[in-house]
Amino acid sequence: MKKRLFCLAVLGLSASASGVTLAETQVVMLGTGTPVPDGERAGAGVAVIHDGEAYVFDVGAGVVERATQAAERFDIEPLSPINIDHLFLTHLHSDHVLDYPELLATYWWRRSDQLQVIGPPGTHAMSEGIYTMLADDTETRLKDKSPVTNPEAAHAAVTEISGPGTVYEAGEIRIDAFPVSHGDWDEAYGYKVTTPDKTIVISGDTSIDAEVQRQAEGADILIHEVISRSGWADLPEQWQAYHQYAHTLSDELAGLANAARPDLLVLYHVLHYGAPIESALEEVQQRYDGEVVLADDLDVFR
């Protein structure tokens, strides 16, 4: 609770008995975990709330439940699942997409609009697999007496990213995708969200990458994955090689943050192995004197 109050009060988000007062642009951490099962952390998921709309980046296992909790506990109505109209995927690893069927299927018959999904190549094929999995449910609900608001909402409107650049723009928000280096994925992306009052950069899964640094220069909030070096150091050599190839060590992230100087660095998707999870935060703080926090699920930043 102490850390949650830090997120709400120190970073300027007012809270009351009736819920959270929505800021112009805010970030809600819907999932801060990794592929390693953790009862306190859902899979990867970040929501940016702007002008009454939720823009969700990745949807790992448990993210839809976290979105529902945020809607109910903090009165953030855009995060009620049927109100989430925009989903952006960084890549298609399971811990970033397992709740895609959950988000698409939850109360779809009450949706006014189709879920708009933007992701890397492979997103169309994954979506078709979900439609097949849910085919009996969809057919039955369309045939029986269920009052379906919009039959097309059973399926998503999918756009696959063809390269870096602006992938969404409406009103005062622009979302750009940029390539990141994540193991053997041919195409994995980070995202930069620009609104009149905030610039937010989300790394997705990546090894240390100069493009992330470039995108994050002067950002209000940089949300970045990280590995605890002390935990990594105790791994067998082959696992050390893989994780450094696919992810970002704490001292590497500190160097990136020193160059980019975001107003706030938020750590998520923390791989810490046998070390305490706090070791990643402490290691970054040893080399970086800027504002940095270790995110928990349902933390809110603005």
Secondary structure, 3 states (H helix, E strand, C coil): CHHHHHHHHHCCCCEECCEECCCCEEEEEEECCCCCCCCCCCCCEEEEEECCEEEEECCCCCHHHHHHHHHHHHCCHHHCHHHCCEEECCCCCHHHHCCHHHHHHCCHHHCCCCCEEEECCCHHHHHHHHHHHCHHHHHHHHHCCCCCCCHHHHCCEEEECCCCEEEEEECCEEEEEEEECCCCCCCEEEEEEECCCCEEEECCCCCCCHHHHHHHCCCCEEEEEEECHHHHHCCCHHHHHHHHHHCCEHHHHHHHHHHHCCCEEEEEEEECCCCCCHHHHHHHHHHCCCCEEECCCCCEEC
